[in-house]
Amino acid sequence: MKSPFEPFQLAGVRLRNRVIKAATFEGMTKGASVSEALVQHHRALARGGVAMTTVAYCAVSRDGRTFADQLYMRPDEVPRLRALTDAVHREGAAASLQLGHAGGFSSNRELERRRPSGPSRGLNLYGALAGLPLIDPMSHDDIDEVTRQFVDAARLAREAGFDAVELHLGHGYLLSQFLSPSTNRRRDAYGGALAQRARFPLAVVERVRAALPPELAVLAKVNLRDGYPGGLELDESVQVARWLEGRGADALVLSGGFVSRDPFYLFRGEAPLAAMIAVEPRLPVKIALSLFGPRVVRAHPFEPMYFLPLAREVRRAVRMPLVLLGGITALAHLHTAREEGFELAAMARALIHDPELIAKFAAGSAQESGCVPCNRCVAEMEREGGVRCVRNLSPRPPH
């Protein structure tokens, strides 16, 4: 039997087992900077047994943030990121940094540009109450500049001691917006057929891979489905996976969903709208969530390993390492992932509930997570102090 506790070589990174902490926004970057809470959060995950922990959503530029209190890469942030990677390495784990750009999905009022930009002109409902209701189409020069920003951010991640970078091509952020036919309505070389919609995301992956030494792993997070009519579907996602394999990506993280359209397609389980309204500090947004939230914040039934049926199609199409995620909450699920041919598995909510879960699995003292898919941890990201499991009732540390 293939074991989830076997080491694995990912590019030049030797992982001590087959479990990765998935990138999950931590809510611990007030002022767009690394906090001590963020360092300790990832240190605890490393101490708890994961092979690699992923720092979630570091924008490649100031304008790449979804909102102002989101980390973005710049040279003066490197020492603080180095403190994080050093802490993770001391616990025997590797560290990955997720790099992305919000594109038109932004409520960030600290933009250097007049408006957020994406593949096509459109409405930005997420940013409307922040005074950013419109999305500008990106020029070719804009696309070249953002590509350079991804490369520069990846180089700084190397300087900060990260063992890997995860390029975010999913969830409705900029590169995902280019891939999706519903948000990319361009009529130039970056729109239309899939090969043209994929041109910019593939160039980012290829350029980042070429800019980094081969021992530093480059992962790409991709959607299996966008999860709504008119979005990217599985057949096109399989083709994107083939192209990414040819462009030198070291592994694909197989995900799904478009945050701006249906945020809980990714998470599955309960839709904690009441909790989200309760923690929202902005009164206009609180009112909007109360009035219109039920149309957008919809629940999807939870099933263990819910992305596995779709992920199998990618597994048949490529030979490169694949990371399975979605509803992995038990030791048996990790064994299933290995038997199904997935080199790695990613977990998120189960590790927020118990950062020591993988060590407990390895020791035989636990068989499954105590996490239930209430998804209230998603709302907790907005509270002072950041993400936590509400079933763990220990008080928050003083600020």
C-alpha positions as CSV (number, residue, x, y, z in Angstrom):
1,M,0.0,0.0,0.0
2,K,1.2,3.5,-0.9
3,S,1.7,5.4,2.3
4,P,0.9,9.1,2.8
5,F,3.9,9.2,5.2
6,E,6.5,8.4,2.5
7,P,8.9,11.2,1.7
8,F,8.5,12.9,-1.7
9,Q,10.9,14.8,-3.9
10,L,9.2,17.9,-5.4
11,A,11.7,19.6,-7.7
12,G,14.6,20.2,-5.2
13,V,12.5,20.0,-2.1
14,R,12.4,16.8,-0.1
15,L,9.1,16.7,1.6
16,R,8.9,14.5,4.7
17,N,5.4,13.2,3.9
18,R,2.7,13.7,1.3
19,V,0.5,16.3,3.1
20,I,0.5,20.0,2.3
21,K,-1.3,22.7,4.2
22,A,-3.4,24.4,1.5
23,A,-3.3,28.1,1.1
24,T,-6.1,29.5,3.2
25,F,-6.3,33.3,3.9
26,E,-5.1,33.7,7.5
27,G,-6.3,37.3,8.2
28,M,-3.0,38.0,10.0
29,T,-1.5,40.7,7.7
30,K,-2.9,43.9,9.1
31,G,-1.1,46.8,7.3
32,A,-0.3,44.4,4.4
33,S,2.6,43.0,6.4
34,V,3.7,39.7,8.1
35,S,2.7,39.6,11.7
36,E,4.1,37.5,14.6
37,A,0.7,35.8,14.6
38,L,1.2,34.7,11.0
39,V,4.7,33.3,11.8
40,Q,3.4,31.4,14.8
41,H,0.4,30.1,12.8
42,H,2.6,28.5,10.2
43,R,5.1,27.3,12.8
44,A,2.3,25.4,14.6
45,L,1.3,23.8,11.3
46,A,4.9,22.7,10.6
47,R,5.3,21.4,14.2
48,G,2.0,19.5,13.7
49,G,3.5,17.3,11.0
50,V,2.6,18.7,7.5
51,A,5.3,18.4,4.9
52,M,4.8,21.9,3.6
53,T,2.7,24.8,4.7
54,T,1.5,27.4,2.2
55,V,1.3,31.1,3.1
56,A,-1.9,32.3,1.5
57,Y,-2.3,35.0,-1.0
58,C,0.6,37.3,-1.3
59,A,-0.1,39.8,-4.0
60,V,2.6,40.5,-6.5
61,S,2.0,44.2,-6.3
62,R,0.1,46.9,-4.3
63,D,-2.6,46.8,-7.0
64,G,-2.8,43.0,-6.8
65,R,-4.4,43.0,-3.4
66,T,-8.1,42.2,-3.0
67,F,-8.3,44.6,-0.1
68,A,-5.8,46.8,1.8
69,D,-4.9,44.4,4.7
70,Q,-3.6,41.8,2.3
71,L,0.1,40.9,2.1
72,Y,1.9,42.1,-1.0
73,M,5.5,41.4,-2.0
74,R,8.2,44.1,-1.8
75,P,11.8,44.1,-0.8
76,D,11.3,45.5,2.7
77,E,8.9,42.6,3.5
78,V,11.6,40.0,2.9
79,P,13.1,40.0,6.4
80,R,9.7,39.4,8.0
81,L,9.0,36.6,5.5
82,R,12.4,35.1,6.3
83,A,11.5,35.0,9.9
84,L,8.5,32.9,8.9
85,T,10.4,30.5,6.7
86,D,13.1,30.1,9.4
87,A,10.4,29.2,12.0
88,V,8.9,26.6,9.6
89,H,12.2,25.1,8.7
90,R,13.2,24.7,12.4
91,E,10.1,22.5,12.7
92,G,11.3,20.2,9.8
93,A,8.8,21.4,7.2
94,A,9.0,23.2,3.9
95,A,7.4,26.6,3.2
96,S,5.5,27.7,0.1
97,L,4.3,31.2,-0.8
98,Q,1.1,31.7,-2.8
99,L,1.5,34.5,-5.3
100,G,-1.5,36.1,-7.0
101,H,-3.1,39.2,-8.4
102,A,-6.7,40.1,-7.7
103,G,-7.4,41.7,-11.1
104,G,-10.9,43.0,-11.3
105,F,-11.9,41.3,-8.0
106,S,-10.9,44.1,-5.7
107,S,-12.2,46.4,-3.0
108,N,-8.7,47.9,-2.4
109,R,-9.0,51.7,-2.2
110,E,-5.2,52.0,-2.1
111,L,-4.9,51.4,-5.9
112,E,-2.2,53.2,-7.8
113,R,-4.5,53.0,-10.8
114,R,-7.8,54.7,-11.1
115,R,-9.8,51.4,-11.1
116,P,-9.0,47.7,-10.8
117,S,-8.2,46.0,-14.1
118,G,-8.9,42.6,-15.6
119,P,-9.2,40.9,-18.9
120,S,-12.3,42.9,-20.0
121,R,-14.4,45.9,-19.0
122,G,-17.1,45.0,-16.5
123,L,-18.8,45.5,-13.2
124,N,-16.9,44.9,-9.9
125,L,-19.8,44.1,-7.5
126,Y,-17.3,43.1,-4.8
127,G,-15.8,46.6,-4.8
128,A,-18.9,48.6,-5.6
129,L,-19.5,49.7,-1.9
130,A,-15.8,50.7,-1.7
131,G,-16.3,53.1,-4.6
132,L,-14.8,50.7,-7.2
133,P,-17.8,49.5,-9.2
134,L,-16.0,49.2,-12.6
135,I,-13.2,47.1,-14.0
136,D,-10.9,48.5,-16.7
137,P,-9.5,46.2,-19.5
138,M,-5.8,45.5,-19.3
139,S,-3.6,46.7,-22.1
140,H,-0.8,44.5,-23.6
141,D,1.7,46.7,-21.6
142,D,-0.3,46.0,-18.4
143,I,-0.1,42.3,-19.1
144,D,3.6,42.5,-19.6
145,E,4.0,44.5,-16.4
146,V,2.0,42.1,-14.3
147,T,4.0,39.2,-15.7
148,R,7.2,41.0,-14.6
149,Q,5.6,41.5,-11.2
150,F,5.0,37.8,-10.8
151,V,8.7,37.1,-11.7
152,D,10.0,39.8,-9.3
153,A,7.8,38.5,-6.5
154,A,9.0,34.9,-7.0
155,R,12.6,36.0,-6.9
156,L,11.9,37.8,-3.6
157,A,10.2,34.7,-2.3
158,R,13.4,32.8,-3.0
159,E,15.4,35.5,-1.1
160,A,13.0,35.1,1.8
161,G,13.8,31.4,2.1
162,F,10.7,29.8,0.6
163,D,11.1,26.3,-0.8
164,A,8.3,26.8,-3.3
165,V,5.9,29.3,-4.8
166,E,2.3,28.6,-5.7
167,L,1.0,30.6,-8.6
168,H,-2.7,31.3,-8.3
169,L,-4.5,30.5,-11.5
170,G,-7.8,29.7,-9.8
171,H,-10.7,31.0,-7.7
172,G,-11.5,34.0,-9.9
173,Y,-8.4,36.0,-9.4
174,L,-6.7,37.7,-12.3
175,L,-5.1,34.7,-14.1
176,S,-8.3,32.7,-13.6
177,Q,-10.3,35.7,-15.0
178,F,-8.3,35.4,-18.2
179,L,-8.9,31.6,-18.4
180,S,-12.6,31.9,-17.8
181,P,-14.8,32.6,-20.9
182,S,-17.3,34.4,-18.7
183,T,-14.9,37.1,-17.6
184,N,-12.5,37.1,-20.6
185,R,-14.4,38.7,-23.5
186,R,-11.4,40.1,-25.3
187,R,-11.1,40.0,-29.1
188,D,-7.3,40.2,-29.3
189,A,-4.5,37.7,-28.8
190,Y,-5.5,37.2,-25.1
191,G,-9.2,36.3,-25.7
192,G,-11.5,34.0,-27.6
193,A,-10.3,30.4,-27.9
194,L,-8.8,28.6,-24.9
195,A,-5.3,28.8,-26.3
196,Q,-5.6,32.6,-26.4
197,R,-7.3,32.9,-23.0
198,A,-4.5,30.8,-21.5
199,R,-1.7,32.8,-23.1
200,F,-1.1,35.2,-20.2
201,P,-1.4,32.6,-17.4
202,L,0.9,30.2,-19.2
203,A,3.4,33.0,-19.8
204,V,3.5,33.8,-16.1
205,V,4.2,30.2,-15.2
206,E,6.9,29.8,-17.8
207,R,8.6,33.1,-16.9
208,V,8.6,32.3,-13.2
209,R,9.9,28.8,-13.8
210,A,12.7,30.2,-15.9
211,A,13.6,32.9,-13.4
212,L,14.1,30.5,-10.5
213,P,16.7,27.8,-9.8
214,P,15.4,24.2,-10.6
215,E,15.5,23.2,-6.9
216,L,12.8,25.7,-6.0
217,A,9.4,24.2,-6.8
218,V,6.8,26.0,-8.8
219,L,3.3,24.9,-8.3
220,A,0.2,26.2,-10.0
221,K,-3.3,26.3,-8.4
222,V,-5.9,25.7,-11.0
223,N,-9.6,25.3,-11.2
224,L,-11.2,22.0,-12.2
225,R,-14.4,23.9,-12.7
226,D,-15.3,27.5,-12.1
227,G,-18.6,26.2,-10.7
228,Y,-21.2,28.3,-12.5
229,P,-22.8,28.3,-16.0
230,G,-20.5,29.9,-18.6
231,G,-17.3,29.5,-16.6
232,L,-14.3,27.3,-17.2
233,E,-15.3,23.6,-17.4
234,L,-13.4,20.4,-16.9
235,D,-12.5,19.7,-20.5
236,E,-10.7,23.0,-20.8
237,S,-9.1,22.6,-17.4
238,V,-7.6,19.3,-18.5
239,Q,-6.1,21.0,-21.6
240,V,-4.7,23.8,-19.4
241,A,-3.1,21.1,-17.2
242,R,-1.4,19.6,-20.2
243,W,0.0,23.0,-21.2
244,L,1.2,23.7,-17.7
245,E,3.0,20.4,-17.7
246,G,4.7,21.5,-20.9
247,R,5.6,24.9,-19.5
248,G,7.6,23.3,-16.6
249,A,5.2,23.6,-13.6
250,D,6.4,21.1,-11.0
251,A,3.0,20.3,-9.6
252,L,-0.7,21.3,-10.0
253,V,-3.0,22.0,-7.0
254,L,-6.4,21.0,-8.2
255,S,-9.2,23.2,-6.9
256,G,-12.3,25.0,-8.1
257,G,-14.7,27.8,-7.7
258,F,-15.0,31.6,-8.4
259,V,-15.1,33.6,-5.2
260,S,-16.9,36.5,-6.8
261,R,-19.7,34.3,-8.2
262,D,-20.2,31.4,-5.7
263,P,-17.7,31.5,-2.8
264,F,-18.7,28.2,-1.1
265,Y,-18.5,26.1,-4.2
266,L,-14.9,25.6,-3.1
267,F,-15.5,25.0,0.6
268,R,-18.8,22.9,0.5
269,G,-20.9,22.5,3.7
270,E,-22.7,25.2,5.5
271,A,-22.8,28.8,4.2
272,P,-22.2,30.9,7.4
273,L,-23.9,34.1,6.2
274,A,-25.1,35.2,9.7
275,A,-21.5,34.9,11.0
276,M,-20.1,36.8,8.0
277,I,-22.6,39.6,8.6
278,A,-21.8,39.6,12.3
279,V,-18.0,40.1,11.8
280,E,-18.3,42.6,8.9
281,P,-17.1,46.0,10.2
282,R,-18.4,48.2,7.4
283,L,-22.1,49.1,7.8
284,P,-22.9,49.4,4.1
285,V,-21.4,46.0,3.4
286,K,-23.2,44.5,6.4
287,I,-26.5,45.8,5.0
288,A,-25.7,44.5,1.5
289,L,-24.9,41.1,2.8
290,S,-28.2,41.0,4.7
291,L,-30.1,42.0,1.6
292,F,-28.3,40.2,-1.2
293,G,-26.1,37.7,0.6
294,P,-28.6,34.8,0.2
295,R,-28.2,35.0,-3.6
296,V,-24.5,34.7,-3.6
297,V,-23.5,33.0,-0.3
298,R,-25.0,29.6,-1.1
299,A,-24.4,26.3,0.6
300,H,-23.2,23.3,-1.4
301,P,-23.5,19.7,0.0
302,F,-20.4,18.4,1.6
303,E,-19.0,15.1,0.6
304,P,-15.6,13.6,1.5
305,M,-13.1,14.2,-1.2
306,Y,-15.5,16.1,-3.3
307,F,-13.1,17.1,-6.0
308,L,-11.8,13.6,-6.6
309,P,-14.1,12.6,-9.5
310,L,-13.1,15.7,-11.4
311,A,-9.4,15.4,-10.4
312,R,-9.3,11.9,-11.9
313,E,-9.7,13.3,-15.3
314,V,-6.6,15.5,-14.9
315,R,-4.7,12.5,-13.4
316,R,-5.4,10.5,-16.7
317,A,-4.2,13.4,-18.8
318,V,-0.8,14.3,-17.3
319,R,2.2,12.6,-15.6
320,M,3.3,15.5,-13.5
321,P,2.8,15.5,-9.7
322,L,-0.8,16.5,-8.7
323,V,-2.1,17.8,-5.4
324,L,-5.6,16.6,-4.5
325,L,-7.7,18.8,-2.2
326,G,-11.3,19.2,-1.1
327,G,-12.9,17.4,1.8
328,I,-9.9,15.5,2.9
329,T,-10.5,15.0,6.6
330,A,-9.5,11.5,7.5
331,L,-6.4,9.2,7.4
332,A,-8.3,6.9,5.0
333,H,-8.7,9.8,2.6
334,L,-5.0,10.3,2.5
335,H,-4.5,6.6,1.7
336,T,-7.2,6.9,-1.0
337,A,-5.4,9.9,-2.6
338,R,-2.2,7.9,-2.8
339,E,-4.0,4.8,-4.2
340,E,-5.7,6.9,-6.8
341,G,-2.3,8.1,-8.1
342,F,-2.1,11.6,-6.5
343,E,1.4,12.3,-5.2
344,L,0.3,14.8,-2.6
345,A,-2.8,15.9,-0.7
346,A,-3.7,19.3,0.6
347,M,-5.8,20.0,3.7
348,A,-7.1,23.2,5.2
349,R,-10.1,23.3,7.5
350,A,-9.1,20.1,9.2
351,L,-5.7,21.6,10.1
352,I,-7.3,24.9,11.2
353,H,-9.3,22.8,13.6
354,D,-6.2,20.8,14.7
355,P,-2.8,21.8,13.5
356,E,-1.3,18.6,15.0
357,L,-3.6,16.3,13.1
358,I,-0.9,14.9,10.7
359,A,1.3,14.0,13.6
360,K,-1.6,12.3,15.3
361,F,-2.4,10.4,12.1
362,A,1.3,9.2,11.9
363,A,1.3,8.2,15.5
364,G,-2.0,6.3,15.2
365,S,-3.7,8.4,17.8
366,A,-6.3,9.8,15.4
367,Q,-8.2,8.5,12.4
368,E,-10.2,11.5,11.3
369,S,-10.6,15.2,12.0
370,G,-13.1,16.6,14.4
371,C,-13.8,19.4,11.9
372,V,-17.4,19.7,10.7
373,P,-18.0,21.8,7.6
374,C,-19.7,24.7,9.3
375,N,-17.3,27.1,7.5
376,R,-17.4,29.6,10.3
377,C,-13.6,29.7,10.1
378,V,-14.2,31.6,6.9
379,A,-15.9,34.4,8.8
380,E,-13.3,34.3,11.5
381,M,-10.7,35.4,8.9
382,E,-12.3,38.9,9.2
383,R,-11.9,39.1,13.0
384,E,-9.0,40.7,14.8
385,G,-6.5,37.9,15.3
386,G,-7.3,36.0,12.2
387,V,-8.6,32.5,11.2
388,R,-9.4,30.0,13.9
389,C,-11.9,27.1,14.4
390,V,-14.9,28.3,16.4
391,R,-15.2,24.8,17.9
392,N,-11.9,25.4,19.7
393,L,-13.1,27.8,22.3
394,S,-9.8,29.0,23.8
395,P,-9.8,32.8,24.0
396,R,-7.8,34.8,21.5
397,P,-4.5,36.1,22.7
398,P,-4.4,39.8,23.7
399,H,-3.4,42.2,20.9
